[in-house]
Amino acid sequence: MTFVILACALPDYGLWWPFFVVLFYILAPIPTLIARRYTEGQGSSNSCLETGIFITMGIVVSSFALPIVLARAPDPEGTIKWGACYLTLAGNLVVYSTLYGFFVTFDHEDDYNMW
């Protein structure tokens, strides 16, 4: 989040357009969480889970595409500057790697048995 806030608040960049990726951060894990809730105990291959992952990946790709599209806008300098785009992309990498680590860590809770 620090990278995204810097992309919005630094004096050279100054526009709050990159902050719209936070909406994608909130929406990204929801389809997978819902699909996992309805697919517990049904095996490894399930169309509901695969659809949830597909929708999640669409949201993730959209959050990477938004700052690039804003930087390439037909304005003379773009809607946002390229520095703000790079900071937003770096923030995306950090947030999504954290979400991925969360899902990997808490996916195998049944495999851990102390007794």
Secondary structure, 3 states (H helix, E strand, C coil): CHHHHHHHHCCCCCCCHHHHHHHHHHHCHHHHHHHHHHCCCCCCCCHHHHHHHHHHHHHHHHHHHHHHHHHCCCCCCCCCCHHHHHHHHHHHHHHHHHHHHHHHHCCCCCCCCCC
